Amino acid sequence: MKHIIAGFVSMTLFCFCLGVSQSTFALPQHSPVPGGVAVIEIDNNAKEVKYNKRQVMIIDANDQSYAIVGIALSASAGSHTLNIDGEPQSFDVEAKSYKEQRLTITNKRQVNPYEKDLDRIAAERKEMNAVFRSFARTEKQTAASRADFALPVTGPISSPFGLKRFFNDQPRNPHSGLDIAADSGVAIAAAAPGRVAATGSYFFNGNTVLIDHGQGLITMYCHMSEIDVAVGDELQAGDKIGAVGMTGRVTGPHLHWSVSLNNTRVDPNLFLPQSSD
């Protein structure tokens, strides 16, 4: 089993410089709901924004600074607070409900892992969480902070974000990404410019790549048949990173694609030019 992870403990600073002018930067869709993203105007001179003690991405667009805040699926509706350079600023989170999905997994070990699997699963979770928690600082004007993503593979959405999932009638965590159905071997592309932060062959996720796009914005690509990149590779949007497969816990070939913002999994559709539902 191969596990590789970048040394994020050092919080290395990096920048993906593509010569893109500030006016071309896109913002994600404003959807202040559990599992959504709040796009909040802040003072242009703001240096640091935190939400639930976690640093938050800042993007400049049209001569205005915005905090781009990932909201957890477990968040309650009501008033929430940002900390902007030590000063509070409130914003509202609206209620949202998600549908249920029930799946039959023939490999029962993938639903109820054996005792001997638990150490592996815990180690893999620790590796991935280290990437999700990282905050590689970038200049606000760099392309690494852009929020206009492209789908990494073409195909129907077989499982949307946020579904309340049941495996073999047992409740599990809500679906934290998009499942895109495609044939095994179909190329998977990086959704945006970034740097490969980790790769691995994981118990549940199968062959997986995590890409850091700067300021706590991470994309994850799972169940791949092959991985064609290595930790530290700098990518442009559209670069091939691997191929669709059915490794890990799956019922068929597909790509599970997640977007994480301030260590919170959010709806990837909000980062696309238009909804892919």
N, C-alpha and C positions, 0 to 999 in steps of 0.2 A: 504494500500500500504506500502510495507516494503522497507525502504532505509537504508542501513548501509554503512558507509565509514570509512576507517582507518584515523587516524590523521596524515596526511602527512605534515601538516604545520610545525610540529616539525622536519621534515626531519630525522627521526630516522635512524640510521645506522644499517644495518644488513648484514649477510653473510650466504649463503647456502653452507656449506662445505661438499663435498662428497668425498674428497680424490682423485680427478681426477688430473692426472699430466698435466703440461702445454702443453706437446706435443700432447695431444688428443683434444685440443680445435679446434672447427670448426669455420670458418668464413662464414658469409652469402655471397651469390653471389654478385659480384661487378656489379652493374647496375646503373650507374650515370645518371638517367633519372627522369623526374617528376614522383613521386610515387615510386621511386626506392631507392637503398642504394648505397652510395659510400664507398668503403673500401680503405682507404688512409694510406700509410705508414707514420709514424711520428717518431720523435726521441724517443728512448727507455726511455729516462729520462723525457719525457713530463708528467706533472702532471694534466693539465686541458686543454680540448679542447672545444671551443664554435663555434656554427654555428648559425647565426642570433640571437645572444645573448643567445642561449640556450646551456646548457651543453650537451656534446656528449659522447657516450660510447667509452671506450678504451678497446681493447682486445689484449693480448699477444699471439702470435702463432709463433712457429719455431724461437724463439729468436728475434722476431721483434714485435714492437708495431704498432697497427693500430687504426685509428679513424673510427668508424662505424657510418656513417652519414645518417639519414633519410632525404629524399628530398621530399618536398610537391608536390602534384599533380598540384598545381598552379604555381610551379617554372618555370621560363623562362630558355630557353637554353642559354648557354654562360658561362662565367667565374664566379665562386663563390669563397668565401673566408672563410677559417677557421681561428680562432684565437687560436693559440697554445701557452699557457703560455705568452700571450700578443703579440706574433709575428704572422703576417699574413702568410698564406700558401694557394695558390689558387688551385682550381681544376675545371674541366670543366663538365658541365651538358649538355647532348645531348637531342635533341628533341624526343618526342614520342607522338603518337596519340592513342586514345582508341576508341573502338567501342561504338555504342549507344545501349541502351536497353529500351524498352517500356513495361511497366507493367500496368495491369488493377487492381486497388484496389477497391473491392466492398464496403468496409467500407470507405465512402468518408470522414469521420471524421479523418481518419488516413492520408489523403492527405491534407485536409484543416481543421486543428483542430479548435474547437470552442474557443471562447474568454476565456471561463472558463478553458480550457486546457492549456493555454499559461504559466500561473504561474507554473504549475506542470512541463511542459517541460523545462522551464528555470531553475528550481531548479535541475532537473535531469541532465541537461547539466553541471551545475556548479559542481555537485558531480563527474561526470565522468571526467571533465576537471581537477579537482584537482588531480586525479590519473595520468592522462596523463602528467601533468606538473611536477610530482614528479621526484626526482632523488635520489633514495636510493643508497648511495655509497657502493661499494663492492671492495674488492681487485681485481686487474686485473686478478689474477690467479684463482679466484673462479669459480665454476661451474655455478653460477648465471649469469655469463657473457657469457656462451656458446651460440652459435648461431645455433646449429644443432637441429631443432625442428622436431616434428612428427605431422602429421595430427591428430587433436583431435577426429575425427570421420571418418569412412570409407564411401565413397559414391561419386557419380559423382559431379563435380563442376557445379552447375546450373547457377551461375553468377560469372564470374571472377572479379578480382580486376580492378578498374579504369573505369568501364563502365560509359558513360554519360547517366544518368538515367532520364526517363520521367515517372511520375505516372499519369495515366489518361490524357496523353498528356501534362502534366505540367512539365517543367524542374525542376530537383532537384539536389542536390549535387552529385558528382561522387560517384560510389560505392567504399567504403573505406575498403573492406575486401573481403573474399571469402565466397560465399554461397555454402554449401555442403549439397546436398539433402540426406535425410535419413528418415526412418520411425520414427514417434513419439515413444518415450520411449527408443530409442537406446542410449547407454551410451556415454557420452562425457568425454574425458580424457584431463588432463592438457598437453599442448604441450611440456613443459619443466619444470625443477625445478623452484619453485617460491613460493611466499607468496600471499594469497588471500588479495587483497587490497580493494575491494568493492563488494557488491552484491546489487541487487535491482530489483524491478518490474517496468520497465520504459514504458512510453507511446508508444514510437516508437520501442524500442529494446526488449520489453517484459522482461521475466526473464533473468537476465544478471549477469555474473561473470567477474571481472577484476582481473588479476594476474600480480603481479610485479616480474620481473625476474632480477631486478637490473640495475642500470645505465640508467634509462629512457626507458628501454625495457619493454613494457606492452602488454599483450594479452587480448583480450576481446571476450566473448562467449555470443551470444544473442539468443533470441526466445526460450529459454529452457522451457520444461514442468515442470521441477523440479530442485531445487538447493540443492546439497548435501554437501556444504562446507560453512564455516563461515569466516568472516573477521579475519585475523591473522593466519589461518591455513597454515602450511608450507607443500608444496606438492613436490612430486617427479614426473618426467615425467611419464605419463601413469595413474596417480591416477584419479579415477572417481570424477568429479565435479558436475555432473548432467545428464540430459537426454534431447534428442532432443524433440522439441515441435513446436508449431506455435502460440506463444504468441507475442503480439505487432503487428507491421505492416508486414504482411506476406501474401503470396498467397498459401502457403502450408507448410508442416513440413520441416524444414531444420535448419542447424546451420549457423549463420553468425559469421565468425571468423576474427577478426582484429588483426593486429600487429602494435603497435605504438612505434616509436623510436624518441627520443628528441621531444616529443609532435607532431609527424608527422605520419599520417597513411601511411604505406608503403605496398608494395606487399608481402603478407605472403609467396608466393612461393620462395622468395629469401632466406628464412630461412630454407627451406626444403632440404634434401639431394639431391633431384632432383626435377625438375618441376613437379607439380601435374596437370598441364593443360591437 
